[in-house]
Amino acid sequence: MGADTMTRPAVLILLGPPGAGKGTQARMLQDRFGLVQLSTGDLLRAAVATGTEAGRAAQSVMAAGGLVSDEIVLAILKDRLAEPDTAKGVILDGFPRTNVQAQALDALLAQSGQQINAAISLEVDDAEMVARVAGRYTCGTCGEGYHDSYKVPAIADTCDKCGGTDMKRRADDNAATVGQRLGAYHAQTAPLIAYYEEQGTLQRIDAMGEIGQIAEGLSAIVQRAVA
Ligand code: AP5
């Protein structure tokens, strides 16, 4: 990587099916590397909650476990990337998810002389994903993620990070919808692994292990990718 590239904000992509741990790991990388986590799922849920036009269009698609249209997702992502905090570098969590989105991201980054540092594929078994998603809940105050079995807070229903007690479960975290989300991943998002492999930016990580161990492996990848 040339000296010129080193001065540009880092762009990292976390690819992986529902429950792979993208959000969990992105938050850790954000804290460790001072990058900004940018989750299209969170941006879409915020749009649904505030009742914007995009949110109204996305709501039923998300509830059914499908993918929201490229047009809506790209508009939301471009708006978020235009905010000044992203100049620190970004971790894209859940984006891109289609070939159209991947190509649009390349074109957008090229406009400002940026490029992807690494696209990291979190690899897990389908059965494990269903268990992870079914047991998930999140702090409604700071967004920290928890799990009924795998990651419980030190004090029940109290966030370790901010002390919040308003824990939330996502409407799309039920067995039927997870099956649809998994199908959408295999049909539309998994092919991006080959796309980034051809580009020479792909890194793979076994995401079946313990959260802290995976974080160590990911941090080593990120350290090399942003150096
Ligand atoms: P989104 O919010 O992106 O959901 P997702 O991709 O289905 O991923 P999840 O958030 O379910 O899983 P995760 O990988 O972040 O896992 P987590 O870290 O929470 O998207 C939701 C919807 O929005 C989509 O279905 C679609 O409709 C729409 N959408 C979003 N982006 C879009 C786009 N670009 N284009 C079109 N539509 C889009 O971990 C899960 C649980 O497991 C947690 O409880 C965690 O504590 C636990 N856990 C994590 N790691 C481990 C581990 N190693 N061992 C044990 N437990 C673990």
Boltz pocket constraint, residues with backbone or C-beta under 6 A from the ligand:
constraints:
  - pocket:
      binder: B
      contacts: [[A, 16], [A, 17], [A, 18], [A, 19], [A, 20], [A, 21], [A, 22], [A, 23], [A, 24], [A, 25], [A, 39], [A, 40], [A, 41], [A, 42], [A, 44], [A, 58], [A, 61], [A, 62], [A, 63], [A, 65], [A, 66], [A, 67], [A, 68], [A, 69], [A, 73], [A, 93], [A, 94], [A, 95], [A, 96], [A, 97], [A, 98], [A, 101], [A, 132], [A, 133], [A, 135], [A, 136], [A, 137], [A, 145], [A, 146], [A, 147], [A, 148], [A, 150], [A, 151], [A, 181], [A, 207], [A, 208], [A, 209], [A, 210], [A, 211], [A, 214]]
      max_distance: 6.0
